[in-house]
Amino acid sequence: MFYAIIGFVGFFAIAIIGWAIAEMKAKACTYQKNEEEIEAERKAAELLHTNGYSEMSIRDVVKNISTKGFQTT
């Protein structure tokens, strides 16, 4: 019984230390886009909109998908 408690406390300590390291890493290593990436995203969005792309709402999605199966004749 005593070893189980020690094992649980050890596991908990390792989990807390791992969580703290992950949080510190996320705050220390930030990613910032450079000008080339921003320009590439802008061109891709412009290309999508010139080809007739429009973002669908959930109601549009439900209308377009087949939720009832296919009708056979």
C-alpha positions in Angstrom: 0.0 0.0 0.0 2.8 2.3 0.9 4.5 1.7 -2.5 1.3 2.5 -4.3 1.1 5.9 -2.6 4.7 6.6 -3.4 4.2 5.6 -7.0 1.1 7.8 -7.3 2.9 10.8 -5.8 5.9 10.2 -8.2 3.7 9.9 -11.2 1.8 13.1 -10.2 5.1 15.0 -9.7 6.4 13.9 -13.1 3.1 14.9 -14.7 3.2 18.4 -13.1 6.8 18.9 -14.1 6.1 17.8 -17.7 3.1 20.2 -17.9 5.2 23.1 -16.5 7.9 22.4 -19.2 5.3 22.4 -21.9 3.7 25.6 -20.8 7.1 27.3 -20.6 8.1 26.1 -24.0 4.8 27.4 -25.5 5.5 30.9 -24.1 9.2 30.9 -24.9 9.0 29.6 -28.5 6.6 31.8 -30.4 6.2 31.8 -34.2 5.9 34.9 -36.2 5.1 34.9 -39.9 7.5 36.6 -42.3 6.5 38.8 -45.2 6.7 35.9 -47.7 4.3 33.8 -45.8 1.8 36.7 -45.3 2.0 37.4 -49.1 1.5 33.7 -50.0 -1.6 33.5 -47.7 -3.0 36.7 -49.3 -2.5 35.3 -52.8 -4.1 32.0 -51.9 -7.1 33.7 -50.4 -7.4 36.0 -53.4 -7.2 33.0 -55.8 -9.9 31.1 -53.9 -12.3 34.1 -54.0 -11.7 34.8 -57.7 -12.6 31.1 -58.5 -16.0 31.4 -56.8 -15.1 30.1 -53.3 -17.4 31.2 -50.5 -17.4 29.9 -47.0 -20.5 27.9 -46.2 -22.6 28.2 -43.1 -23.8 25.1 -41.2 -27.2 25.4 -42.8 -25.6 25.3 -46.3 -23.6 22.3 -45.3 -26.6 20.4 -44.1 -28.5 21.2 -47.4 -25.6 19.9 -49.5 -24.6 16.7 -47.8 -26.6 13.5 -48.0 -27.8 12.8 -44.5 -30.7 10.5 -45.6 -28.8 8.3 -48.1 -29.5 7.9 -51.7 -32.9 7.4 -53.3 -33.0 4.4 -55.6 -35.6 4.1 -58.4 
